[in-house]
């Protein structure tokens, strides 16, 4: 099967932070959007089902993108806030900060 250049994962947001998490993503900081674009991330979407969130974006080099994000001061500030809202961790200095979902179907 041909693969896309999409990357997807899910996170569960702690119930007590749900409203704050959604508000932050409805009005993201302009520098966060800019940094993600500079990292090579495009067509980024987040979908919500209760406190379960599904994330999907396109990127030609995910490792390089995550490396860029890990070094970004703006992203460090954003992640300092949002990381406490997520069940688990998303430390970009870890070998696998996000557990990617396996792509099992792709239609071009």
C-alpha positions in Angstrom: 0.0 0.0 0.0 1.2 3.5 -0.9 1.7 5.7 2.2 0.7 9.3 2.6 2.8 12.0 4.2 0.2 12.3 7.0 0.9 11.8 10.7 -1.8 11.1 13.2 -2.2 10.4 16.9 -4.7 10.7 19.7 -4.5 12.3 23.2 -6.9 12.3 26.1 -7.3 15.6 27.8 -7.9 15.7 31.5 -11.6 16.6 32.2 -10.6 19.6 34.4 -8.7 21.2 31.6 -11.1 20.4 28.7 -12.6 23.9 28.3 -9.2 25.6 28.6 -7.6 23.3 26.1 -10.3 23.8 23.5 -10.2 27.6 24.0 -6.4 27.6 23.4 -6.8 25.7 20.2 -9.7 27.9 19.0 -7.5 30.9 19.4 -3.9 29.7 19.0 -1.0 32.1 19.4 0.1 33.4 16.0 3.7 32.5 16.7 2.7 28.9 17.3 1.0 28.7 13.9 4.1 30.3 12.3 6.5 27.9 14.1 4.5 24.9 12.9 4.6 26.2 9.4 8.3 26.8 9.6 8.7 23.2 10.8 7.2 22.0 7.6 3.8 21.0 9.1 0.8 21.7 6.9 -2.9 20.8 6.7 -3.0 20.3 10.5 -6.4 19.4 12.0 -7.5 18.5 15.4 -10.9 16.8 16.0 -12.6 16.4 19.4 -14.8 13.6 20.7 -15.5 14.4 24.4 -12.1 14.5 26.0 -10.5 12.4 23.2 -8.7 14.4 20.5 -7.5 13.2 17.1 -4.6 15.1 15.5 -3.6 14.8 11.9 -1.1 16.8 9.8 1.0 16.4 6.6 4.7 16.7 6.7 7.6 15.6 4.5 10.0 15.0 7.4 8.3 14.5 10.8 11.6 13.9 12.7 12.9 17.3 11.5 9.6 19.0 12.3 9.6 17.6 15.8 13.2 18.6 16.3 12.4 22.2 15.2 9.3 22.3 17.5 11.4 21.0 20.4 13.9 23.9 20.0 11.2 26.6 19.5 10.9 29.0 22.4 7.3 29.8 21.5 6.4 26.1 21.4 8.2 25.5 24.7 6.0 28.1 26.3 2.8 26.7 24.7 3.8 23.1 25.6 4.5 24.1 29.2 0.8 25.1 29.5 -0.8 22.3 27.4 1.4 19.4 28.6 -0.3 19.5 32.1 -3.6 19.1 30.3 -2.8 15.9 28.5 -2.9 12.4 30.1 0.6 11.2 29.7 3.4 13.3 28.3 4.5 15.0 25.1 8.1 15.8 25.8 9.7 16.3 22.4 13.1 15.4 23.9 11.9 11.8 24.3 12.6 9.3 21.6 8.9 9.0 20.7 7.1 12.0 22.2 3.9 11.1 20.4 2.8 7.6 19.6 1.8 7.7 15.9 -1.2 5.9 14.7 -0.6 3.3 12.0 -2.0 4.3 8.6 -4.0 1.3 7.2 -5.7 3.0 4.3 -4.9 5.9 1.9 -6.8 7.1 -1.1 -5.1 9.8 -3.2 
